Amino acid sequence: MRLKYLLIENFRSFYGEQYIEFSLDEDKNTTIIYAPNGYGKTNLLNAILWCFHRKFSPGFKAKTDLLNWEAKSRGRKSYHVEIGFVHDNTEWRVK
C-alpha cells in the first residue's frame, strides 16, 4: 500500500481544508513532513490512524475533542479525513 494523498478538514489543529499529496514516483518515493514542535505533525499521524482504524497514537489526549476549535467557534459541527492510496495497482479512498 502506498499513500497518494491526505485530505483533512477541521480536524484537530487543522482549520479548513488541508491537502497533502504524497510522492508515488518510483525513484523519488519519499515525502518529508517537517515543522517545529507544536505545528501538527502528530495530528497528521493521528488523522491517518483515526481514518483507517478509529484509533490514536499512545499518549494522545482529548480523543473526543477532534473538531478544530476555530471551526467550532465559527459554528461548524463537522470534521473529516480522507486518504487516497494505491494497493495492488488499484486506487482506493477511505473517508
C-alpha positions in Angstrom: 0.0 0.0 0.0 1.3 3.5 -0.9 -0.4 6.7 0.3 -1.4 9.0 -2.5 -3.0 11.9 -0.6 -4.4 13.0 2.7 -7.3 15.5 2.9 -8.1 16.9 6.3 -10.9 19.3 7.1 -11.4 20.9 10.6 -9.6 18.0 12.3 -7.7 19.0 15.5 -5.1 21.7 14.7 -6.1 21.9 11.0 -8.8 24.6 10.3 -10.5 24.4 6.9 -9.4 22.0 4.2 -5.8 20.9 4.0 -4.4 18.7 1.3 -1.1 16.8 1.2 0.0 14.8 -1.8 2.5 12.0 -1.3 5.1 11.0 -3.8 4.3 8.0 -5.9 7.4 8.3 -8.1 9.4 5.0 -8.2 12.8 6.8 -7.8 11.8 9.7 -5.6 9.3 7.9 -3.3 9.7 9.8 -0.1 7.6 12.6 1.2 9.1 14.6 4.1 6.9 16.4 6.6 9.0 18.9 8.6 7.9 21.5 11.0 8.8 22.8 14.5 7.2 21.2 17.6 3.5 22.1 18.0 2.7 22.5 14.3 0.5 19.4 13.9 2.8 16.6 12.7 1.4 14.2 15.3 -2.1 15.3 14.4 -1.3 14.2 10.8 -0.3 10.8 12.1 -3.4 10.6 14.2 -5.7 11.7 11.3 -4.3 8.7 9.4 -4.7 6.3 12.3 -8.2 7.6 13.0 -9.3 7.3 9.4 -8.1 3.7 8.9 -8.6 2.3 12.4 -10.6 4.8 14.6 -7.5 4.7 17.0 -4.9 7.2 18.1 -1.2 7.1 18.9 -0.2 6.4 22.5 -0.4 9.4 24.8 -3.0 11.1 22.5 -5.1 13.4 24.7 -8.7 14.6 24.3 -9.8 11.7 22.0 -13.3 13.1 21.8 -12.2 16.6 21.0 -11.4 16.3 17.3 -13.2 19.3 15.8 -10.9 22.2 15.3 -11.5 25.0 17.9 -11.7 27.8 15.3 -14.2 25.8 13.2 -16.2 25.2 16.3 -16.2 28.9 17.3 -17.5 29.7 13.8 -20.4 27.3 14.1 -19.0 24.4 12.2 -20.0 21.0 13.5 -18.2 18.5 11.4 -14.7 17.4 10.5 -13.4 14.7 8.2 -10.3 12.9 7.0 -9.9 11.3 3.6 -7.0 9.2 2.4 -6.3 8.1 -1.1 -3.9 5.2 -1.6 -2.8 2.6 -4.1 -2.8 -1.1 -3.4 -2.1 -3.9 -5.9 -2.3 -1.3 -8.7 -5.8 -0.3 -7.7 -6.6 3.2 -6.3 -8.7 3.3 -3.1 -10.2 6.1 -1.0 -11.1 5.9 2.7 -13.2 8.6 4.3 
